[in-house]
Amino acid sequence: MKFINRRTGVILEPRSPIVEDQLHKSAEYTPYDAQKAEDGAEKSLAKMNKAELLEAAQAAGIDVPDDATKAQIIDLIQGKE
């Protein structure tokens, strides 16, 4: 199984089941489906516009201030704040 980093878009294919389990548990990585990526469904946070970021934050249950910038929303999603 492959995983994609939500922030950078880097794709990893772990060889170890232990690493695969860690990536499943990580908030920074999501399972990567090549077919969805071809359809444009997979997108890194850096490539999302503000509306897409707000939607992603809302889906994750994250409260975003009205005056938040893209960078601040990305930080909130990544759990930096």
Summary of the structure (lengths in Angstrom):
residues: 81
radius of gyration: 13.4
end to end distance: 30.2
largest distance: 42.6
contacts: 189
relative contact order: 0.17
helix: 44%
strand: 12%
